Amino acid sequence: MNMDEKVEDYIEKQPSPQKEICWKLREIILNTLPNTNEEMKWGTPVYCGHKIYIGSFKEQVNLGFEVKNLTEEEIKLLEGTGKTMRHIKIHSLEEIDKEKIVKFIQLVSK
């Protein structure tokens, strides 16, 4: 696992609850993909060769996934209108659906 200090700096600079949400999402990603690299790209932490990202915003944190190898039904479970990336919006730690997130991480990392 190649952890990036810039990612840690990015997360530490976020206000609450975004900071805690980012830390939890990062933990889930790194536990699910222990051999993945993390880096900063597009101003956000990215994982799995840019197939997954964590983006902190004023009202929520978006956990984004590349949709290239997802079925239409799987894509419908995500938000957004992007052609290559869609996301899950998370407003609080309680909203984190670990099972759903792990499923998407495993799908896009294939």
N, C-alpha and C positions, 0 to 999 in steps of 0.2 A: 504494500500500500504506500503510495506516494502522497503524503499529506502536505498541504501548502499553507505556509504561514499567512499568506495574503488572504486566504479563505477565512482563517481564524480572525484576522484583523477586520475583515468585512462583517463577519457575524457579530463581533464584539461592539462594533459601531452602531448596530441597530438598536432602536428603542424597544422597550417591552410592549407587547408580548412577542414582537417579531423576532427578537434575539433568541428567546427560548424555543420558539418554533423552529428557527433555522438550526439551532444546535441539535434538536431532536431529529429533524429530517436528515441532517448530516450523519448522525449516529445510525439511523435506519439504513441509509444508503451504504455506508462503510461496513456495517455488519452484514448486509445482504451481498455486497460485492467486495469482499476483503482484498481482492487483488486490483481494484480499480485505482486509477489516478484521479486526483482532484486538482483543479487549477482555476484561475480566474480567467474568464473569457466573456466578452460583451458586458463587463462590469458586474458579473455575478459568478458564483461558484458553479462549475460544471464538472460532470463525472461521466465515466464510461465513454470516452471519446466524443464528448459533446452531445451525447444522447439524452442526458438528464441535467437539469439545472435547478438551482434554488434562487428565486428572486424575491427580495424583500421590498414591499411597497407600503404606502401610508396606512392602508386599511387591512392589508393581509400579506401573506407570503404565498407566492406561487411556486408549486413544484411542477416543473415542466418536463415533458417527455417527447422524444422524437416519435412521430407517428408512422414512419415509413413501413415498418413491418407489422403494424397493428391492423386488425380487422375493422370494418365499419362499425360493428357493435362495440368494440373496445374503444374506438375513437369517440363514440357518442358518450362514453362515461367521463370524458375529459371536457374541460371548458375551453373557449377560445375559438378563433376562426383561422388560425395559422395553417399554412399548407404543409409545413414540415414539423412544427411543434405545437402541442396543446398542453394544458396544465390543469392542476387541481388547486383551487383557492382554499387557503387555510387561515382562519381568523383567530383561532385559539388552540392551545395545546390539546384541549378536550376534543377538538374536531379532527385530530390526526387519526386516520383509519389505517393503522399499521398494516393490517392484512391486505387492504386494497393497494397501498403504496408498494409493499413488497411484491405483490403480483405484477404491477406495472414495471417495477425495476427489473424483474426477471424477464418479462416479455420484451422490453426494449434492449436488454443487454445480450440477447441471443445473437 
